[in-house]
């Protein structure tokens, strides 16, 4: 699959976009389903989710592990070989330089993907026009968010971001740059049960979600260890109300 971004006449000059890069996955077939991408992990997140698989990326003041120009040098050598670049984290919208980094990636001709928890709806709205694919984590019903993120009324921001993304998807339907959207929910048995997961699915359907990935919790790389409660049955998912539900 070819990138959907603009085709550069030649590789742009390497510059610093002003983001703190925690790591770079040079080849991934899972971070953007259907595409081969490089994934840039950005440092910092305002939330402290109990099941976070990248806990080292939470601290917002930790310096970057890789200079951005090094990322650009790698991308310059992969033009025509990768479909796109995904920004992940941490929470990538936490960094003021994200918009500039996205612009730089598009100058190379790559499609741009973004993995976000939706913690900053206003910042997300600024970069949405330049993004081709969104993986948006919706962790629970809004009233249950604090139990997952450890941060007060965080669900309000997440659902505001969900509505922004879905509105952008509808607006770009049928255009030359449709917005690819996947909503994702990690299922930790100690934090959600089948009834609440089913209710969340019904709410996602009512808001217009078309693709929902239900991801079983795996303790590898997390701080919380194995769940106490038994795995969910996943027998209340609204398959008749959402176009595509994938259990991973």
C-alpha positions as CSV (number, residue, x, y, z in Angstrom):
1,X,0.0,0.0,0.0
2,X,1.4,3.4,-1.0
3,X,1.5,6.3,1.4
4,X,-1.4,8.8,1.2
5,X,0.7,11.9,2.0
6,X,2.2,14.2,-0.5
7,X,5.0,12.9,-2.7
8,X,8.2,14.8,-2.1
9,X,10.4,15.8,-5.0
10,X,13.4,15.0,-2.8
11,X,14.0,14.2,0.8
12,X,13.6,17.4,2.9
13,X,16.6,18.7,4.9
14,X,16.7,17.2,8.4
15,X,15.5,19.5,11.1
16,X,14.5,19.4,14.8
17,X,10.7,19.3,15.4
18,X,11.1,19.9,19.1
19,X,9.6,16.7,20.5
20,X,11.0,14.3,23.1
21,X,11.4,10.9,21.5
22,X,11.3,8.0,23.9
23,X,11.9,5.4,21.2
24,X,11.5,4.3,17.6
25,X,10.1,1.0,16.3
26,X,11.6,0.9,12.8
27,X,9.1,-1.7,11.5
28,X,5.6,-2.5,12.7
29,X,2.7,-4.3,11.1
30,X,0.4,-4.0,14.1
31,X,0.4,-0.3,15.1
32,X,-1.7,0.6,12.1
33,X,-3.7,-2.4,10.8
34,X,-3.2,-3.0,7.1
35,X,-0.1,-0.8,6.9
36,X,3.7,-1.2,7.4
37,X,4.9,1.7,9.5
38,X,7.6,3.1,11.8
39,X,6.3,4.0,15.2
40,X,7.6,7.0,17.1
41,X,7.1,6.9,20.9
42,X,6.9,10.3,22.6
43,X,7.6,10.8,26.2
44,X,5.0,11.9,28.8
45,X,1.4,11.2,29.8
46,X,-1.0,13.0,32.1
47,X,-2.6,9.7,33.2
48,X,-1.3,6.8,35.2
49,X,-3.3,3.8,33.9
50,X,-2.9,0.7,36.1
51,X,-2.4,-1.5,33.1
52,X,-0.1,0.7,31.1
53,X,2.3,-1.2,28.9
54,X,4.7,1.7,28.6
55,X,5.0,2.9,32.2
56,X,8.5,4.3,31.5
57,X,6.9,6.8,29.1
58,X,4.6,8.3,31.7
59,X,6.9,10.8,33.4
60,X,6.5,14.1,31.5
61,X,9.8,15.6,32.3
62,X,12.0,12.7,31.3
63,X,14.4,13.7,28.5
64,X,14.1,12.1,25.1
65,X,16.2,9.1,24.4
66,X,16.7,9.9,20.7
67,X,17.0,13.3,19.0
68,X,14.3,14.0,16.4
69,X,16.9,14.6,13.6
70,X,17.9,11.0,14.0
71,X,14.3,9.9,13.4
72,X,14.2,12.1,10.3
73,X,17.5,10.6,9.0
74,X,16.0,7.1,9.4
75,X,12.8,8.2,7.6
76,X,14.7,9.7,4.7
77,X,16.2,6.2,4.0
78,X,12.8,4.6,4.1
79,X,10.8,6.7,1.7
80,X,9.0,4.3,-0.6
81,X,9.5,1.4,1.8
82,X,7.1,2.3,4.6
83,X,3.5,3.2,4.2
84,X,3.4,5.6,7.1
85,X,4.6,6.8,10.5
86,X,2.6,6.4,13.7
87,X,3.0,8.7,16.7
88,X,2.4,6.9,20.0
89,X,3.3,7.3,23.6
90,X,2.9,8.1,26.4
91,X,0.3,10.6,25.2
92,X,1.7,12.2,22.0
93,X,-0.7,15.2,22.1
94,X,0.9,16.2,25.4
95,X,3.9,17.6,23.4
96,X,3.7,21.0,21.9
97,X,6.0,20.0,19.0
98,X,3.7,17.2,17.8
99,X,2.2,19.3,15.1
100,X,5.6,20.3,13.7
101,X,6.7,16.6,13.8
102,X,3.6,15.5,11.9
103,X,4.3,18.2,9.3
104,X,7.8,17.0,8.9
105,X,6.7,13.4,8.4
106,X,4.2,14.5,5.7
107,X,7.0,16.3,3.9
108,X,8.7,12.9,3.4
109,X,5.5,11.6,1.8
110,X,4.4,9.3,4.6
111,X,0.8,8.9,5.8
112,X,0.5,9.8,9.5
113,X,-1.1,7.7,12.2
114,X,-1.8,8.8,15.8
115,X,-2.4,6.7,18.9
116,X,-4.0,8.7,21.6
117,X,-6.0,8.4,24.8
118,X,-7.7,11.7,24.0
119,X,-6.5,13.5,27.1
120,X,-6.2,16.9,25.3
121,X,-9.2,17.4,23.0
122,X,-8.1,20.9,22.0
123,X,-4.6,19.8,21.0
124,X,-6.0,16.8,19.2
125,X,-8.3,19.1,17.2
126,X,-5.3,21.1,16.0
127,X,-3.5,18.0,14.5
128,X,-6.5,16.1,13.2
129,X,-6.5,17.7,9.7
130,X,-3.0,16.4,9.1
131,X,-3.6,12.8,10.4
132,X,-4.7,9.9,8.2
133,X,-5.4,7.3,10.9
134,X,-6.4,7.4,14.5
135,X,-6.2,4.7,17.1
136,X,-8.2,6.1,20.0
137,X,-8.2,4.4,23.4
138,X,-11.6,4.5,25.2
139,X,-10.9,2.9,28.5
140,X,-14.3,2.7,30.2
141,X,-17.5,4.6,30.6
142,X,-16.8,8.3,31.5
143,X,-17.8,7.8,35.1
144,X,-15.4,4.9,35.5
145,X,-12.3,6.6,34.1
146,X,-10.7,7.7,37.3
147,X,-10.5,4.0,38.4
148,X,-8.4,3.3,35.3
149,X,-6.3,6.4,34.8
150,X,-5.9,7.4,38.4
151,X,-6.7,11.0,37.4
152,X,-10.1,12.6,38.4
153,X,-12.7,13.4,35.7
154,X,-10.5,12.2,32.8
155,X,-13.4,10.5,31.0
156,X,-14.9,13.9,30.0
157,X,-11.8,14.7,27.9
158,X,-11.7,11.2,26.4
159,X,-15.2,11.3,25.2
160,X,-14.9,14.8,23.9
161,X,-11.9,13.6,21.8
162,X,-14.0,10.6,20.6
163,X,-16.7,13.0,19.3
164,X,-14.1,15.1,17.6
165,X,-12.5,12.1,15.8
166,X,-15.9,10.7,14.7
167,X,-17.0,14.1,13.4
168,X,-13.8,14.4,11.4
169,X,-14.3,10.9,10.1
170,X,-17.8,11.7,8.9
171,X,-16.6,15.0,7.3
172,X,-13.9,13.2,5.4
173,X,-16.0,10.3,4.1
174,X,-15.8,10.1,0.3
175,X,-12.8,12.5,0.1
176,X,-9.4,11.8,-1.2
177,X,-8.1,11.5,2.4
178,X,-10.7,9.6,4.5
179,X,-9.8,9.3,8.1
180,X,-9.1,5.7,9.3
181,X,-10.5,5.3,12.9
182,X,-10.1,2.4,15.3
183,X,-11.4,2.7,18.8
184,X,-9.7,0.5,21.3
185,X,-10.5,-0.8,24.8
186,X,-8.2,-2.8,26.9
187,X,-10.1,-5.2,29.1
188,X,-8.7,-5.7,32.5
189,X,-10.9,-8.0,34.6
190,X,-10.3,-6.1,37.8
191,X,-11.4,-2.8,36.2
192,X,-14.3,-3.7,34.1
193,X,-16.9,-6.5,33.8
194,X,-19.0,-7.9,31.0
195,X,-22.0,-5.8,31.9
196,X,-20.1,-2.5,31.9
197,X,-18.2,-3.5,28.8
198,X,-21.5,-4.2,27.0
199,X,-22.8,-0.9,28.1
200,X,-19.7,0.9,26.9
201,X,-20.1,-0.9,23.5
202,X,-23.7,0.3,23.3
203,X,-22.5,3.9,23.9
204,X,-19.8,3.7,21.3
205,X,-22.3,2.5,18.8
206,X,-24.7,5.3,19.6
207,X,-21.9,7.8,19.0
208,X,-21.1,6.3,15.6
209,X,-18.1,4.1,16.2
210,X,-17.6,1.8,13.2
211,X,-14.6,-0.2,14.3
212,X,-13.9,-1.3,17.9
213,X,-10.9,-3.4,19.0
214,X,-11.5,-5.1,22.3
215,X,-8.0,-6.0,23.7
216,X,-7.6,-8.6,26.4
217,X,-5.2,-7.4,29.1
218,X,-1.8,-9.0,29.1
219,X,0.5,-8.4,32.1
220,X,3.8,-8.4,30.2
221,X,5.6,-5.1,30.7
222,X,3.0,-3.7,33.2
223,X,3.4,-2.8,36.8
224,X,0.1,-4.3,38.0
225,X,0.7,-8.0,37.6
226,X,-1.9,-10.6,36.8
227,X,-5.6,-9.9,37.4
228,X,-7.3,-11.2,40.5
229,X,-10.7,-11.8,38.8
230,X,-11.4,-14.3,36.0
231,X,-11.2,-13.2,32.4
232,X,-14.3,-11.7,30.9
233,X,-16.6,-13.8,28.8
234,X,-17.1,-11.0,26.2
235,X,-20.6,-12.2,25.6
236,X,-22.3,-8.8,25.6
237,X,-20.5,-7.1,22.8
238,X,-22.9,-5.3,20.4
239,X,-21.9,-7.1,17.2
240,X,-25.2,-6.0,15.6
241,X,-24.7,-2.3,16.3
242,X,-21.0,-1.8,15.3
243,X,-19.7,-2.6,11.8
244,X,-16.5,-4.3,13.0
245,X,-15.7,-5.6,16.4
246,X,-12.3,-7.4,16.7
247,X,-11.3,-9.2,19.9
248,X,-7.5,-9.3,20.3
